[in-house]
Amino acid sequence: MTDEELVVEFALTRLDNPGLDLEEIAALVVRRGGEERMLEFASHNLSARGELRGAVFPTAVEHVLRVVLTLRGPAD
């Protein structure tokens, strides 16, 4: 999944769940992606952090948030 596709998935999930905060939406995106996608996200995040190990689900959620916030740009 490209970063752009991830942002679209995040945006669609946010539209469906307007009352949730960003981390809760990221968790939904990870859960909906299934185990394979969760492992993909976690491995990207661990690689970016230069780590070899980490809890899979929270690391995957962190990756989703990192991508979304990075592509979103600086806050005004």
C-alpha positions as CSV (number, residue, x, y, z in Angstrom):
1,M,0.0,0.0,0.0
2,T,1.4,3.4,-1.0
3,D,1.4,6.3,1.4
4,E,-1.2,8.0,-0.8
5,E,-3.5,5.0,-0.6
6,L,-3.0,4.9,3.2
7,V,-4.0,8.5,3.5
8,V,-7.2,7.9,1.4
9,E,-8.0,4.8,3.5
10,F,-7.5,6.9,6.7
11,A,-9.7,9.8,5.3
12,L,-12.5,7.4,4.4
13,T,-12.4,5.8,7.8
14,R,-12.4,9.2,9.4
15,L,-15.5,10.2,7.4
16,D,-17.3,7.0,8.7
17,N,-16.2,7.7,12.3
18,P,-16.2,11.5,12.9
19,G,-16.2,11.3,16.7
20,L,-12.9,9.4,17.0
21,D,-9.5,10.9,17.5
22,L,-6.6,10.3,15.1
23,E,-5.1,7.4,17.0
24,E,-8.4,5.6,17.2
25,I,-8.9,6.0,13.5
26,A,-5.4,4.7,12.8
27,A,-6.2,1.7,14.9
28,L,-9.4,1.0,12.9
29,V,-7.4,1.3,9.6
30,V,-4.9,-1.3,11.0
31,R,-7.6,-3.6,12.2
32,R,-9.5,-3.4,8.8
33,G,-6.3,-4.2,6.9
34,G,-5.9,-7.5,8.5
35,E,-2.9,-9.3,9.8
36,E,-0.8,-9.1,6.7
37,R,-1.2,-5.3,6.4
38,M,-0.6,-4.9,10.1
39,L,2.8,-6.7,9.7
40,E,3.6,-4.5,6.7
41,F,2.9,-1.3,8.6
42,A,4.8,-2.5,11.7
43,S,7.9,-3.5,9.6
44,H,7.9,-0.1,7.8
45,N,7.8,1.7,11.2
46,L,10.4,-0.4,12.9
47,S,12.7,0.1,9.9
48,A,12.2,3.9,10.0
49,R,13.0,3.9,13.7
50,G,16.0,1.6,13.2
51,E,14.7,-1.0,15.6
52,L,14.5,-4.8,15.2
53,R,11.6,-5.6,17.5
54,G,8.4,-4.1,18.8
55,A,4.8,-4.9,19.6
56,V,3.1,-5.4,16.2
57,F,-0.3,-3.6,16.6
58,P,0.9,-0.4,18.4
59,T,3.8,-0.2,16.0
60,A,1.5,-0.5,13.0
61,V,-0.8,2.2,14.4
62,E,2.2,4.5,14.9
63,H,3.2,3.9,11.2
64,V,-0.3,5.0,10.0
65,L,-0.2,8.1,12.1
66,R,3.3,8.9,11.0
67,V,2.4,8.7,7.3
68,V,-0.9,10.7,7.7
69,L,0.8,13.4,9.7
70,T,3.8,13.6,7.5
71,L,1.7,13.9,4.3
72,R,-0.6,16.3,6.0
73,G,2.2,18.9,6.3
74,P,3.0,21.4,8.9
75,A,0.3,22.8,11.2
76,D,-0.6,26.4,10.6
